[in-house]
Amino acid sequence: MSDAPDRHAPRLWTARQRAVIIALLAVVLVYLAVRLIRNPVYVSDPQPRDPPRAHELADKIDPNMADVATLAALPMIGERRARDIVEYRERFVAQNPGKLAFTRLEDLLRIKGFGPAMIEHVRPYLTFPRQPATTQP
């Protein structure tokens, strides 16, 4: 007996069956390629409860006192916007001695690059001092 394959042995798949399987695999690969092209970024569902660097923030931050590194830890802020906040705050305090640059969240809208969407992203992480009641004689 020889170890050579038998030419007359029945084949597992017919030519037509192989063609159908190849066609199905091609359709699946095209479908996956189209999905990847249309949506290349995976977004978890549901969204994570905490933003990526939330552990860096111990408590809420007062933008009137925070340094660049602390502000940069906020989601969507980054180092450039953090520097803009600190520069604006220093400029405001120099022009208005005794006043705070940020007394409410909307005060951040005066800084270039901050809009309503950005304000909503940082809202949970910021705190603002309560203004002391002014007494008039």
C-alpha positions in Angstrom: 0.0 0.0 0.0 1.2 3.4 -0.8 0.8 6.6 1.2 -0.3 8.5 -1.9 -3.8 10.0 -1.7 -6.5 8.0 -3.5 -7.7 9.9 -6.6 -11.1 8.3 -6.5 -11.9 9.1 -2.9 -15.0 11.3 -2.4 -14.4 15.0 -1.9 -15.6 16.8 1.1 -17.1 19.8 -0.8 -18.3 20.0 -4.3 -17.1 22.9 -6.6 -20.5 24.6 -6.2 -20.4 24.3 -2.4 -16.9 25.8 -2.3 -18.1 28.7 -4.5 -21.0 29.4 -2.2 -18.8 29.4 0.9 -16.3 31.7 -0.7 -19.0 34.0 -1.8 -20.5 34.1 1.8 -17.0 34.8 3.2 -16.5 37.6 0.7 -19.8 39.2 1.6 -19.0 39.1 5.4 -15.5 40.6 4.8 -17.0 43.4 2.7 -19.6 44.1 5.3 -16.9 44.3 8.1 -14.7 46.5 5.9 -17.6 48.9 5.3 -18.4 49.0 9.1 -14.8 49.8 9.9 -14.6 52.5 7.3 -17.8 54.2 8.4 -17.1 53.9 12.2 -13.4 53.4 12.9 -13.6 54.3 16.6 -15.1 52.0 19.1 -17.4 53.7 21.6 -18.4 51.7 24.6 -22.1 51.4 25.3 -23.0 52.4 27.9 -20.5 55.2 28.3 -18.2 55.0 31.3 -19.5 56.7 34.4 -16.3 58.6 35.0 -14.1 60.3 32.4 -10.7 58.9 31.7 -8.6 61.0 34.1 -11.2 61.5 36.9 -9.0 59.8 39.5 -6.6 62.8 39.2 -9.2 65.1 40.6 -9.7 64.7 44.4 -12.3 67.3 44.8 -13.9 70.1 42.8 -11.5 72.7 41.5 -11.8 76.4 42.0 -10.5 78.0 38.7 -9.5 81.1 40.7 -6.9 79.2 42.7 -5.9 76.1 40.6 -2.6 75.9 38.8 -2.1 74.8 35.2 -1.4 71.2 36.0 -4.6 70.8 38.0 -6.8 72.5 35.4 -5.2 70.4 32.6 -6.4 67.3 34.4 -10.0 68.3 33.7 -11.7 66.5 30.8 -11.4 68.3 27.4 -9.2 71.1 28.9 -5.7 70.1 28.2 -2.6 72.1 28.9 -3.1 74.9 26.4 -6.6 75.8 27.6 -5.4 75.5 31.2 -2.7 78.1 30.5 -5.3 80.3 28.8 -7.4 80.1 32.0 -4.5 81.0 34.3 -3.4 83.9 31.9 -6.9 85.3 31.8 -7.2 85.0 35.6 -3.9 86.8 36.2 -4.7 89.6 33.7 -8.2 90.0 35.2 -6.9 90.3 38.8 -4.2 92.8 37.7 -6.9 95.0 36.1 -9.5 94.5 38.9 -7.7 94.2 42.2 -9.7 92.5 44.9 -12.1 90.9 42.5 -12.3 87.2 41.4 -11.9 86.4 37.8 -14.5 83.5 38.0 -17.6 83.8 40.1 -19.8 81.5 38.1 -19.3 78.9 35.4 -20.4 81.2 32.6 -17.4 83.4 33.3 -15.3 80.8 31.4 -17.1 81.8 28.2 -14.8 84.9 28.1 -11.9 82.7 27.4 -11.2 81.8 23.7 -12.0 78.1 23.0 -14.8 77.8 25.6 -18.3 77.4 24.5 -21.5 76.0 25.9 -20.5 72.4 25.2 -17.2 72.8 26.9 -18.9 74.4 29.9 -21.2 71.4 30.3 -18.2 69.0 30.2 -16.4 70.8 33.0 -19.4 71.7 35.1 -19.2 68.7 37.5 -15.5 69.4 38.3 -15.6 73.1 39.1 -16.6 75.0 42.1 -16.9 78.8 42.5 -16.7 80.8 45.7 -19.8 82.3 47.1 -19.6 86.1 46.9 -19.9 87.6 50.4 -23.0 89.8 50.8 -22.0 93.4 50.4 -23.5 95.7 53.0 -24.4 99.2 52.1 -24.4 101.9 54.8 
